[in-house]
Amino acid sequence: MKNVKSHFKFSKQQRNGIFLLLLIILLIQGFYHFVLPKLMDDKIDVVSDQDEVLSFVTQIDSLKAIEIENRKPKIYPFNPNFITDYKGYTLGMTNNEIDRLLTFRKQDKWINSVNQFQQVTKVSDSLLAAISPYFKFPDWVTNPKPKQQTFNKSFSNSPKTKTQKSDINTASAKQLKKVYGIGPALSEQIIKYRTKVNGFNSFIELQEIYGLTPEVIQNVQDNFAIKTPRVIQKVALNSATKAQLVTIKYIDYEVAHNIIEQRTLRDGFKSLEELTKVIDFPIKKLEIIKLSLQLD
């Protein structure tokens, strides 16, 4: 029996070792059953949060791409004859290409087709393909009406002196209808416009009458003269205020503001043609506007 009892006797150090081992076993069991599941759940939450963050970042990138696309300049249909320096720059044209177009237009010539635009400006095929779908030419260019041969040709084609010509400011509808290209409707429109402005000052004003083509206007000039021109009080371009500039037809407050800004940058305009460099200036109406302007 002494030998059997001796197996269950432990020293103090052995007992402490046994207690420590039991404590470690309990701690391991507690970690396995209580702490480890909690850590696994947290890891799953972290992975889930990362997925949500990635999804959110993807949405932000998508919104940024949409905003960048929306901020790109929109191109609307336009007549290429009236491209300004700024407009040409936004379209991607070089300075030389823009200058060729402006030089061509200063000769009072018109571009009437996509091919002619490239011939004049010498833009690349790629740029032409990108911008030509937005070209919008007048209806009389895209859908020309058949010429009617019903007009009276009683006026001679031989040149007339100013003395031989009638005064357009006193001409009757009957006299106007004798010009090739002018029928009853156009003759009445000419008289109606003449009455509205209190007489013509220049044949340029005939461009304001709808339906008068450049050829017909030339026929009018060949047979009529402006012997009693309307007096126009001209505005001094290099000293005019915004309030004075807006009294001129086709110049609004925004254009007047841009004119004054450009005038300041240039230290005064050297010619009326320099107005074509003004942002948003109605180049098509330059000749009409020039009737009301002077440099000094």
C-alpha positions, 0 to 999 in steps of 0.5 A, a space after each residue: 500500500 505504501 507503494 500505491 500511495 506514493 504514486 499520488 503524492 506530488 511535490 509543491 512544484 508538481 502541484 503548481 505545474 498541474 494547476 498551470 497546465 489545467 489553467 492553460 487548457 481552460 484558457 485554450 478551450 475558452 479562446 477556441 469557444 468564445 474568442 475565436 468565433 468573435 474574431 472570425 465574425 469580425 474578419 467577415 465584417 471587414 471583408 464585407 465592409 471592403 466590398 461595400 467600399 469598393 462598390 462605393 468607389 466604383 460608383 464615385 468613379 462612374 459619376 466622375 466620368 459622367 460629369 467630365 463628359 457633361 462638362 465637354 463643350 457641346 456642339 450645336 448646328 452652325 453655319 461654317 461661314 460665321 466661324 470666329 477665332 474663338 469658335 474655330 479654336 473650340 472646334 480644334 482648328 489651327 490659327 492658319 485654318 481660321 485665318 484662311 476662312 476669314 480671308 475668304 469671307 472678307 472677299 464677300 465669298 460664301 462657303 456652300 459645301 463641306 468640300 469647299 470648306 476643306 478646300 478653303 481652310 485645308 483642315 484635315 480629313 479627321 477634323 472635317 469628319 468630326 465637325 462637318 455633321 454639325 454644318 448647317 447651310 441656308 435652305 436656299 443652298 441645301 434645297 435650292 428652288 427651281 428658278 422661275 422665268 416669269 420676271 420682266 427683263 425690260 431693263 437693259 443689261 448694259 451699264 447705266 450711269 448714276 444719272 440714268 438710274 432711278 432713285 431706289 428711295 422713291 421707286 414704285 413697286 411697278 419700277 422695282 418689278 422690272 428688275 430681273 428676280 423681283 416679283 410682286 411679293 419682293 417689290 412690296 417687301 422692299 417698299 415696306 422695309 424702306 418705309 420702316 427705316 425711312 429710306 435706304 442708306 446703302 444697298 447693303 441693307 437689301 440683305 435684310 429683306 428675306 428672299 433677296 439673293 446676292 444676284 438679285 441685289 446686284 440686279 437692283 444696284 445695276 438699275 437703281 441708285 441711292 440718290 437721297 440716302 437716309 442720314 445715319 448718326 454714326 457712333 465713334 467706335 473707339 470712344 463709345 460707351 456701352 449705352 451708345 453701342 447698344 443703340 446699334 442694330 444687332 449689338 446687345 449688352 453682351 456684345 457691347 461689353 465684349 467690344 469694349 474689352 477687346 478695344 481696351 486690349 487693342 488700345 483702340 480699333 485700327 479698322 472696323 474689320 477688327 470687330 470680327 475678333 470680338 467674341 460672339 460678334 454677329 459677323 454676318 451683320 458686320 456690313 450693316 453694323 458698319 453703317 452706324 460706326 466710325 473710328 474717330 
